[in-house]
Amino acid sequence: MKVYRNVFALAIAPLFGISSQVLAQDPAALANDPKLFVEVATRLLKWKDPAEPTKIVGPIYFVGTAGLGVWLITTFEGNILLNTGIPPSGRMIESSIRKLGFKPEDIKLLLTCHAHVDHVGGHAYIKKISGTQVAMIDAEADLLQAGGKTDFHYGKVPSSGLSQ
């Protein structure tokens, strides 16, 4: 596993102006720099790239980005949205929902699997346009209410690094 991390780090280093010699001496540089990790992941894992929304099965629809899963679950009592990707994903998710023939205003519950920036970055936008209720586990409520600033690892990553 360690060899794969080193190869990955060395392969992506030039994309970000990082000397491969620096990473060769310290292969954990990517893991130890949350801002760099988010920048690399956003680009390589296509966190900001649009994806075609699609029906998965029954009332479950994919409305995420090319690299992040966001799920719309339709019900007769209102719709549920699971995850919202990184901050600029909100508008993309809204567009995907509308493209499928649904209204973001019909979202009644906004959920997440956990409160890292790649899962809740668009929550504020979706909440604003839909007026939905946000629900999450007690242990992560403070983190979400702080806009991620209290996250032990990503809290110091400026959101401007995730802008469009």
Backbone as JSON Lines, residues from 0, in Angstrom:
{"i":0,"aa":"M","n":[0.82,-1.19,0.0],"ca":[0.0,0.0,0.0],"c":[0.87,1.26,0.0]}
{"i":1,"aa":"K","n":[1.94,1.22,0.76],"ca":[2.82,2.38,0.84],"c":[3.42,2.71,-0.53]}
{"i":2,"aa":"V","n":[3.77,1.69,-1.3],"ca":[4.35,1.9,-2.63],"c":[3.34,2.62,-3.52]}
{"i":3,"aa":"Y","n":[2.07,2.23,-3.49],"ca":[1.05,2.86,-4.32],"c":[0.88,4.33,-3.96]}
{"i":4,"aa":"R","n":[0.89,4.66,-2.68],"ca":[0.78,6.06,-2.27],"c":[1.95,6.86,-2.81]}
{"i":5,"aa":"N","n":[3.15,6.31,-2.72],"ca":[4.33,7.01,-3.22],"c":[4.22,7.24,-4.72]}
{"i":6,"aa":"V","n":[3.82,6.22,-5.47],"ca":[3.69,6.35,-6.91],"c":[2.63,7.39,-7.25]}
{"i":7,"aa":"F","n":[1.49,7.34,-6.56],"ca":[0.42,8.32,-6.79],"c":[0.92,9.73,-6.52]}
{"i":8,"aa":"A","n":[1.57,9.91,-5.38],"ca":[2.07,11.24,-5.02],"c":[3.08,11.74,-6.05]}
{"i":9,"aa":"L","n":[3.98,10.88,-6.49],"ca":[4.97,11.28,-7.48],"c":[4.34,11.59,-8.83]}
{"i":10,"aa":"A","n":[3.31,10.86,-9.17],"ca":[2.65,11.07,-10.46],"c":[1.89,12.38,-10.51]}
{"i":11,"aa":"I","n":[1.29,12.79,-9.41],"ca":[0.47,14.01,-9.43],"c":[1.26,15.25,-9.06]}
{"i":12,"aa":"A","n":[2.42,15.09,-8.49],"ca":[3.2,16.24,-8.03],"c":[3.37,17.32,-9.1]}
{"i":13,"aa":"P","n":[3.77,16.97,-10.32],"ca":[3.99,18.01,-11.33],"c":[2.72,18.79,-11.68]}
{"i":14,"aa":"L","n":[1.56,18.18,-11.52],"ca":[0.3,18.87,-11.82],"c":[0.09,20.08,-10.92]}
{"i":15,"aa":"F","n":[0.7,20.06,-9.76],"ca":[0.49,21.13,-8.8],"c":[1.77,21.9,-8.49]}
{"i":16,"aa":"G","n":[2.76,21.76,-9.36],"ca":[3.99,22.49,-9.18],"c":[4.78,22.03,-7.96]}
{"i":17,"aa":"I","n":[4.59,20.79,-7.58],"ca":[5.29,20.24,-6.42],"c":[6.47,19.43,-6.92]}
{"i":18,"aa":"S","n":[7.59,19.68,-6.39],"ca":[8.79,18.96,-6.78],"c":[8.66,17.49,-6.42]}
{"i":19,"aa":"S","n":[8.91,16.62,-7.39],"ca":[8.83,15.19,-7.1],"c":[9.91,14.78,-6.1]}
{"i":20,"aa":"Q","n":[11.01,15.56,-6.04],"ca":[12.05,15.27,-5.04],"c":[11.51,15.5,-3.64]}
{"i":21,"aa":"V","n":[10.68,16.54,-3.48],"ca":[10.09,16.82,-2.16],"c":[9.22,15.65,-1.73]}
{"i":22,"aa":"L","n":[8.36,15.18,-2.64],"ca":[7.49,14.06,-2.29],"c":[8.26,12.76,-2.14]}
{"i":23,"aa":"A","n":[9.36,12.6,-2.89],"ca":[10.17,11.39,-2.74],"c":[10.79,11.33,-1.35]}
{"i":24,"aa":"Q","n":[11.17,12.5,-0.82],"ca":[11.73,12.54,0.52],"c":[10.64,12.43,1.57]}
{"i":25,"aa":"D","n":[9.45,12.95,1.26],"ca":[8.34,12.94,2.22],"c":[7.05,12.54,1.5]}
{"i":26,"aa":"P","n":[6.86,11.22,1.25],"ca":[5.68,10.77,0.51],"c":[4.36,11.06,1.22]}
{"i":27,"aa":"A","n":[4.42,11.42,2.49],"ca":[3.2,11.73,3.23],"c":[2.79,13.18,3.05]}
{"i":28,"aa":"A","n":[3.53,13.93,2.21],"ca":[3.23,15.36,2.05],"c":[1.77,15.6,1.67]}
{"i":29,"aa":"L","n":[1.25,14.79,0.79],"ca":[-0.15,14.94,0.37],"c":[-1.09,14.69,1.54]}
{"i":30,"aa":"A","n":[-0.82,13.66,2.3],"ca":[-1.67,13.33,3.45],"c":[-1.55,14.36,4.56]}
{"i":31,"aa":"N","n":[-0.43,15.02,4.64],"ca":[-0.2,15.98,5.72],"c":[-0.6,17.4,5.36]}
{"i":32,"aa":"D","n":[-1.04,17.62,4.15],"ca":[-1.44,18.96,3.71],"c":[-2.88,18.91,3.22]}
{"i":33,"aa":"P","n":[-3.86,19.16,4.11],"ca":[-5.27,19.05,3.73],"c":[-5.64,19.91,2.53]}
{"i":34,"aa":"K","n":[-5.1,21.12,2.45],"ca":[-5.42,22.01,1.32],"c":[-4.95,21.39,0.01]}
{"i":35,"aa":"L","n":[-3.73,20.88,0.01],"ca":[-3.2,20.23,-1.18],"c":[-4.02,19.0,-1.54]}
{"i":36,"aa":"F","n":[-4.36,18.21,-0.52],"ca":[-5.17,17.02,-0.78],"c":[-6.5,17.38,-1.44]}
{"i":37,"aa":"V","n":[-7.18,18.39,-0.91],"ca":[-8.48,18.79,-1.47],"c":[-8.31,19.29,-2.9]}
{"i":38,"aa":"E","n":[-7.28,20.08,-3.15],"ca":[-7.04,20.58,-4.51],"c":[-6.78,19.43,-5.48]}
{"i":39,"aa":"V","n":[-5.96,18.48,-5.06],"ca":[-5.63,17.34,-5.91],"c":[-6.87,16.47,-6.13]}
{"i":40,"aa":"A","n":[-7.56,16.16,-5.07],"ca":[-8.76,15.32,-5.18],"c":[-9.81,15.98,-6.05]}
{"i":41,"aa":"T","n":[-10.01,17.27,-5.87],"ca":[-11.01,17.99,-6.66],"c":[-10.72,17.87,-8.15]}
{"i":42,"aa":"R","n":[-9.45,18.01,-8.51],"ca":[-9.09,17.93,-9.92],"c":[-9.09,16.5,-10.44]}
{"i":43,"aa":"L","n":[-8.36,15.62,-9.78],"ca":[-8.19,14.26,-10.28],"c":[-9.44,13.4,-10.15]}
{"i":44,"aa":"L","n":[-10.19,13.61,-9.08],"ca":[-11.39,12.8,-8.86],"c":[-12.65,13.44,-9.41]}
{"i":45,"aa":"K","n":[-12.48,14.56,-10.09],"ca":[-13.57,15.24,-10.81],"c":[-14.72,15.66,-9.91]}
{"i":46,"aa":"W","n":[-14.36,16.18,-8.73],"ca":[-15.39,16.6,-7.78],"c":[-16.22,17.77,-8.28]}
{"i":47,"aa":"K","n":[-15.7,18.59,-9.19],"ca":[-16.45,19.74,-9.71],"c":[-16.98,19.5,-11.12]}
{"i":48,"aa":"D","n":[-16.69,18.37,-11.7],"ca":[-17.1,18.11,-13.07],"c":[-18.56,17.66,-13.12]}
{"i":49,"aa":"P","n":[-19.33,18.21,-14.06],"ca":[-20.73,17.82,-14.16],"c":[-20.89,16.36,-14.58]}
{"i":50,"aa":"A","n":[-22.0,15.78,-14.18],"ca":[-22.35,14.42,-14.58],"c":[-23.82,14.41,-14.98]}
{"i":51,"aa":"E","n":[-24.17,13.5,-15.83],"ca":[-25.56,13.39,-16.27],"c":[-26.41,12.79,-15.15]}
{"i":52,"aa":"P","n":[-27.47,13.48,-14.75],"ca":[-28.35,12.89,-13.73],"c":[-29.09,11.7,-14.32]}
{"i":53,"aa":"T","n":[-29.38,10.73,-13.47],"ca":[-30.04,9.53,-13.98],"c":[-30.82,8.81,-12.9]}
{"i":54,"aa":"K","n":[-31.83,8.09,-13.33],"ca":[-32.58,7.23,-12.41],"c":[-31.74,5.98,-12.15]}
{"i":55,"aa":"I","n":[-31.64,5.59,-10.88],"ca":[-30.89,4.4,-10.52],"c":[-31.83,3.21,-10.43]}
{"i":56,"aa":"V","n":[-32.78,3.28,-9.52],"ca":[-33.77,2.22,-9.36],"c":[-34.92,2.78,-8.52]}
{"i":57,"aa":"G","n":[-36.14,2.41,-8.86],"ca":[-37.29,2.87,-8.08],"c":[-37.28,4.37,-7.92]}
{"i":58,"aa":"P","n":[-37.34,4.86,-6.67],"ca":[-37.38,6.3,-6.44],"c":[-36.01,6.95,-6.2]}
{"i":59,"aa":"I","n":[-34.93,6.26,-6.59],"ca":[-33.58,6.74,-6.3],"c":[-32.92,7.25,-7.58]}
{"i":60,"aa":"Y","n":[-32.42,8.5,-7.51],"ca":[-31.81,9.16,-8.65],"c":[-30.42,9.67,-8.28]}
{"i":61,"aa":"F","n":[-29.5,9.58,-9.24],"ca":[-28.18,10.16,-9.08],"c":[-28.23,11.6,-9.59]}
{"i":62,"aa":"V","n":[-27.8,12.56,-8.75],"ca":[-27.79,13.97,-9.14],"c":[-26.45,14.63,-8.77]}
{"i":63,"aa":"G","n":[-25.39,13.82,-8.66],"ca":[-24.09,14.31,-8.2],"c":[-23.2,14.8,-9.31]}
{"i":64,"aa":"T","n":[-21.91,14.9,-8.98],"ca":[-20.89,15.32,-9.93],"c":[-20.23,14.06,-10.5]}
{"i":65,"aa":"A","n":[-19.29,14.25,-11.4],"ca":[-18.6,13.1,-11.98],"c":[-17.84,12.31,-10.93]}
{"i":66,"aa":"G","n":[-17.47,12.96,-9.81],"ca":[-16.67,12.28,-8.81],"c":[-17.3,12.13,-7.44]}
{"i":67,"aa":"L","n":[-18.48,12.7,-7.23],"ca":[-19.1,12.63,-5.91],"c":[-20.57,12.22,-6.02]}
{"i":68,"aa":"G","n":[-20.96,11.26,-5.19],"ca":[-22.32,10.75,-5.21],"c":[-23.27,11.64,-4.42]}
{"i":69,"aa":"V","n":[-24.32,12.09,-5.1],"ca":[-25.41,12.83,-4.48],"c":[-26.68,12.14,-4.95]}
{"i":70,"aa":"W","n":[-27.57,11.85,-4.01],"ca":[-28.71,11.01,-4.32],"c":[-30.02,11.69,-3.96]}
{"i":71,"aa":"L","n":[-30.95,11.71,-4.89],"ca":[-32.31,12.21,-4.66],"c":[-33.21,11.0,-4.52]}
{"i":72,"aa":"I","n":[-33.96,10.97,-3.43],"ca":[-34.92,9.9,-3.18],"c":[-36.29,10.55,-3.15]}
{"i":73,"aa":"T","n":[-37.14,10.17,-4.1],"ca":[-38.46,10.8,-4.19],"c":[-39.48,10.0,-3.38]}
{"i":74,"aa":"T","n":[-40.35,10.74,-2.69],"ca":[-41.42,10.11,-1.92],"c":[-42.69,10.94,-2.09]}
{"i":75,"aa":"F","n":[-43.81,10.36,-1.72],"ca":[-45.08,11.08,-1.8],"c":[-45.17,12.2,-0.77]}
{"i":76,"aa":"E","n":[-44.37,12.13,0.28],"ca":[-44.41,13.13,1.35],"c":[-43.33,14.2,1.2]}
{"i":77,"aa":"G","n":[-42.6,14.17,0.1],"ca":[-41.5,15.1,-0.14],"c":[-40.24,14.33,-0.42]}
{"i":78,"aa":"N","n":[-39.28,14.99,-1.02],"ca":[-38.07,14.31,-1.45],"c":[-36.95,14.45,-0.43]}
{"i":79,"aa":"I","n":[-36.0,13.53,-0.53],"ca":[-34.86,13.47,0.37],"c":[-33.61,13.6,-0.49]}
{"i":80,"aa":"L","n":[-32.66,14.43,-0.05],"ca":[-31.4,14.55,-0.75],"c":[-30.29,14.07,0.19]}
{"i":81,"aa":"L","n":[-29.46,13.16,-0.3],"ca":[-28.35,12.62,0.48],"c":[-27.04,13.13,-0.12]}
{"i":82,"aa":"N","n":[-26.32,13.94,0.67],"ca":[-25.04,14.55,0.3],"c":[-25.24,15.73,-0.66]}
{"i":83,"aa":"T","n":[-24.24,16.6,-0.7],"ca":[-24.3,17.75,-1.62],"c":[-22.95,18.09,-2.23]}
{"i":84,"aa":"G","n":[-21.95,17.22,-2.09],"ca":[-20.66,17.48,-2.71],"c":[-19.94,18.68,-2.11]}
{"i":85,"aa":"I","n":[-19.02,19.26,-2.89],"ca":[-18.24,20.41,-2.42],"c":[-19.03,21.7,-2.67]}
{"i":86,"aa":"P","n":[-18.6,22.82,-2.09],"ca":[-19.38,24.06,-2.17],"c":[-19.94,24.44,-3.54]}
{"i":87,"aa":"P","n":[-19.16,24.38,-4.63],"ca":[-19.75,24.79,-5.9],"c":[-20.76,23.8,-6.49]}
{"i":88,"aa":"S","n":[-20.99,22.68,-5.84],"ca":[-21.88,21.65,-6.38],"c":[-23.36,22.01,-6.27]}
{"i":89,"aa":"G","n":[-23.71,22.92,-5.4],"ca":[-25.11,23.24,-5.16],"c":[-25.9,23.56,-6.42]}
{"i":90,"aa":"R","n":[-25.38,24.46,-7.23],"ca":[-26.08,24.85,-8.47],"c":[-26.18,23.68,-9.45]}
{"i":91,"aa":"M","n":[-25.12,22.87,-9.51],"ca":[-25.11,21.71,-10.39],"c":[-26.18,20.7,-9.96]}
{"i":92,"aa":"I","n":[-26.29,20.49,-8.65],"ca":[-27.3,19.57,-8.11],"c":[-28.69,20.1,-8.41]}
{"i":93,"aa":"E","n":[-28.89,21.39,-8.19],"ca":[-30.19,21.99,-8.5],"c":[-30.55,21.76,-9.96]}
{"i":94,"aa":"S","n":[-29.61,21.99,-10.85],"ca":[-29.85,21.8,-12.27],"c":[-30.17,20.34,-12.6]}
{"i":95,"aa":"S","n":[-29.44,19.41,-11.99],"ca":[-29.69,17.98,-12.23],"c":[-31.07,17.57,-11.77]}
{"i":96,"aa":"I","n":[-31.48,18.07,-10.62],"ca":[-32.82,17.75,-10.1],"c":[-33.88,18.24,-11.07]}
{"i":97,"aa":"R","n":[-33.73,19.48,-11.53],"ca":[-34.7,20.05,-12.48],"c":[-34.68,19.29,-13.81]}
{"i":98,"aa":"K","n":[-33.5,18.88,-14.27],"ca":[-33.39,18.14,-15.53],"c":[-34.15,16.82,-15.47]}
{"i":99,"aa":"L","n":[-34.23,16.23,-14.29],"ca":[-34.98,14.98,-14.11],"c":[-36.49,15.21,-13.97]}
{"i":100,"aa":"G","n":[-36.88,16.49,-13.94],"ca":[-38.31,16.81,-13.84],"c":[-38.81,17.03,-12.42]}
{"i":101,"aa":"F","n":[-37.91,17.15,-11.47],"ca":[-38.28,17.39,-10.07],"c":[-37.93,18.82,-9.69]}
{"i":102,"aa":"K","n":[-38.46,19.26,-8.56],"ca":[-38.2,20.61,-8.07],"c":[-37.36,20.54,-6.8]}
{"i":103,"aa":"P","n":[-36.27,21.29,-6.73],"ca":[-35.5,21.34,-5.49],"c":[-36.35,21.82,-4.31]}
{"i":104,"aa":"E","n":[-37.35,22.63,-4.61],"ca":[-38.24,23.13,-3.55],"c":[-39.04,22.02,-2.89]}
{"i":105,"aa":"D","n":[-39.1,20.85,-3.52],"ca":[-39.82,19.7,-2.96],"c":[-38.95,18.85,-2.04]}
{"i":106,"aa":"I","n":[-37.68,19.24,-1.86],"ca":[-36.82,18.51,-0.93],"c":[-37.27,18.85,0.48]}
{"i":107,"aa":"K","n":[-37.61,17.84,1.25],"ca":[-38.09,18.03,2.62],"c":[-37.07,17.64,3.67]}
{"i":108,"aa":"L","n":[-36.04,16.88,3.26],"ca":[-35.04,16.43,4.2],"c":[-33.69,16.36,3.49]}
{"i":109,"aa":"L","n":[-32.69,16.96,4.12],"ca":[-31.32,16.96,3.59],"c":[-30.45,16.18,4.56]}
{"i":110,"aa":"L","n":[-29.82,15.11,4.05],"ca":[-29.01,14.21,4.88],"c":[-27.59,14.15,4.35]}
{"i":111,"aa":"T","n":[-26.69,13.61,5.15],"ca":[-25.33,13.34,4.71],"c":[-24.81,12.1,5.4]}
{"i":112,"aa":"C","n":[-23.82,11.47,4.77],"ca":[-23.22,10.3,5.41],"c":[-22.24,10.73,6.5]}
{"i":113,"aa":"H","n":[-21.54,11.85,6.29],"ca":[-20.72,12.48,7.33],"c":[-20.38,13.91,6.88]}
{"i":114,"aa":"A","n":[-19.93,14.72,7.8],"ca":[-19.84,16.17,7.55],"c":[-18.49,16.67,7.06]}
{"i":115,"aa":"H","n":[-17.87,15.99,6.12],"ca":[-16.67,16.54,5.48],"c":[-17.09,17.37,4.28]}
{"i":116,"aa":"V","n":[-16.22,18.26,3.85],"ca":[-16.52,19.23,2.8],"c":[-16.97,18.57,1.49]}
{"i":117,"aa":"D","n":[-16.51,17.37,1.2],"ca":[-16.89,16.72,-0.03],"c":[-18.27,16.05,0.04]}
{"i":118,"aa":"H","n":[-18.92,16.15,1.18],"ca":[-20.26,15.59,1.34],"c":[-21.3,16.65,1.68]}
{"i":119,"aa":"V","n":[-20.87,17.74,2.32],"ca":[-21.83,18.75,2.79],"c":[-21.54,20.15,2.26]}
{"i":120,"aa":"G","n":[-20.61,20.28,1.34],"ca":[-20.22,21.59,0.84],"c":[-21.35,22.38,0.2]}
{"i":121,"aa":"G","n":[-22.32,21.71,-0.37],"ca":[-23.45,22.39,-1.01],"c":[-24.69,22.47,-0.13]}
{"i":122,"aa":"H","n":[-24.6,22.04,1.11],"ca":[-25.78,22.04,1.99],"c":[-26.41,23.42,2.14]}
{"i":123,"aa":"A","n":[-25.6,24.43,2.38],"ca":[-26.14,25.78,2.6],"c":[-26.92,26.26,1.38]}
{"i":124,"aa":"Y","n":[-26.39,26.01,0.2],"ca":[-27.07,26.43,-1.02],"c":[-28.4,25.7,-1.18]}
{"i":125,"aa":"I","n":[-28.39,24.38,-1.02],"ca":[-29.62,23.59,-1.18],"c":[-30.64,23.99,-0.13]}
{"i":126,"aa":"K","n":[-30.2,24.2,1.1],"ca":[-31.12,24.62,2.16],"c":[-31.74,25.97,1.82]}
{"i":127,"aa":"K","n":[-30.95,26.87,1.3],"ca":[-31.44,28.21,0.95],"c":[-32.51,28.15,-0.14]}
{"i":128,"aa":"I","n":[-32.29,27.36,-1.19],"ca":[-33.25,27.34,-2.29],"c":[-34.47,26.48,-2.02]}
{"i":129,"aa":"S","n":[-34.34,25.53,-1.07],"ca":[-35.45,24.61,-0.84],"c":[-36.18,24.85,0.47]}
{"i":130,"aa":"G","n":[-35.49,25.48,1.43],"ca":[-36.09,25.65,2.75],"c":[-36.18,24.35,3.51]}
{"i":131,"aa":"T","n":[-35.46,23.35,3.09],"ca":[-35.55,22.01,3.68],"c":[-35.0,21.95,5.1]}
{"i":132,"aa":"Q","n":[-35.31,20.87,5.75],"ca":[-34.79,20.58,7.08],"c":[-33.52,19.74,6.91]}
{"i":133,"aa":"V","n":[-32.47,20.07,7.68],"ca":[-31.23,19.31,7.65],"c":[-31.21,18.4,8.87]}
{"i":134,"aa":"A","n":[-30.89,17.14,8.63],"ca":[-30.81,16.18,9.74],"c":[-29.47,15.48,9.69]}
{"i":135,"aa":"M","n":[-28.87,15.29,10.87],"ca":[-27.61,14.56,10.95],"c":[-27.4,14.04,12.35]}
{"i":136,"aa":"I","n":[-26.4,13.21,12.52],"ca":[-26.12,12.66,13.84],"c":[-25.63,13.77,14.76]}
{"i":137,"aa":"D","n":[-25.97,13.65,16.04],"ca":[-25.59,14.66,17.03],"c":[-24.11,14.97,17.03]}
{"i":138,"aa":"A","n":[-23.28,13.94,16.87],"ca":[-21.83,14.12,16.95],"c":[-21.28,15.07,15.88]}
{"i":139,"aa":"E","n":[-22.01,15.29,14.79],"ca":[-21.51,16.14,13.73],"c":[-22.32,17.42,13.55]}
{"i":140,"aa":"A","n":[-23.3,17.65,14.39],"ca":[-24.13,18.86,14.26],"c":[-23.31,20.13,14.4]}
{"i":141,"aa":"D","n":[-22.43,20.19,15.39],"ca":[-21.61,21.4,15.58],"c":[-20.71,21.65,14.37]}
{"i":142,"aa":"L","n":[-20.14,20.6,13.82],"ca":[-19.27,20.73,12.66],"c":[-20.04,21.32,11.48]}
{"i":143,"aa":"L","n":[-21.23,20.82,11.24],"ca":[-22.02,21.32,10.12],"c":[-22.45,22.77,10.36]}
{"i":144,"aa":"Q","n":[-22.87,23.07,11.58],"ca":[-23.3,24.44,11.9],"c":[-22.15,25.44,11.79]}
{"i":145,"aa":"A","n":[-20.92,24.97,11.99],"ca":[-19.75,25.85,11.89],"c":[-19.27,25.97,10.44]}
{"i":146,"aa":"G","n":[-19.99,25.39,9.52],"ca":[-19.58,25.45,8.13],"c":[-18.29,24.7,7.85]}
{"i":147,"aa":"G","n":[-17.98,23.71,8.68],"ca":[-16.8,22.89,8.49],"c":[-15.53,23.46,9.12]}
{"i":148,"aa":"K","n":[-15.61,24.66,9.65],"ca":[-14.41,25.31,10.2],"c":[-13.83,24.58,11.41]}
{"i":149,"aa":"T","n":[-14.64,23.77,12.09],"ca":[-14.14,23.05,13.26],"c":[-13.65,21.64,12.91]}
{"i":150,"aa":"D","n":[-13.63,21.3,11.63],"ca":[-13.16,19.98,11.21],"c":[-11.68,19.86,11.56]}
{"i":151,"aa":"F","n":[-11.31,18.78,12.23],"ca":[-9.93,18.61,12.69],"c":[-8.94,18.57,11.55]}
{"i":152,"aa":"H","n":[-9.36,18.12,10.37],"ca":[-8.43,17.97,9.26],"c":[-8.64,19.02,8.17]}
{"i":153,"aa":"Y","n":[-9.88,19.26,7.78],"ca":[-10.17,20.16,6.67],"c":[-10.61,21.56,7.09]}
{"i":154,"aa":"G","n":[-10.74,21.8,8.36],"ca":[-11.24,23.08,8.85],"c":[-10.41,24.28,8.45]}
{"i":155,"aa":"K","n":[-9.13,24.07,8.21],"ca":[-8.25,25.17,7.83],"c":[-8.14,25.34,6.32]}
{"i":156,"aa":"V","n":[-8.83,24.49,5.55],"ca":[-8.8,24.6,4.09],"c":[-9.78,25.69,3.69]}
{"i":157,"aa":"P","n":[-9.27,26.77,3.1],"ca":[-10.17,27.85,2.72],"c":[-11.14,27.39,1.64]}
{"i":158,"aa":"S","n":[-12.39,27.78,1.78],"ca":[-13.4,27.37,0.8],"c":[-13.1,27.95,-0.57]}
{"i":159,"aa":"S","n":[-12.31,29.04,-0.61],"ca":[-11.97,29.63,-1.91],"c":[-11.2,28.64,-2.77]}
{"i":160,"aa":"G","n":[-10.52,27.71,-2.15],"ca":[-9.82,26.69,-2.91],"c":[-10.76,25.73,-3.6]}
{"i":161,"aa":"L","n":[-12.02,25.78,-3.23],"ca":[-13.02,24.89,-3.83],"c":[-13.98,25.63,-4.74]}
{"i":162,"aa":"S","n":[-13.75,26.9,-4.95],"ca":[-14.69,27.67,-5.76],"c":[-14.56,27.27,-7.22]}
{"i":163,"aa":"Q","n":[-15.52,27.71,-8.02],"ca":[-15.55,27.32,-9.44],"c":[-14.54,28.03,-10.25]}
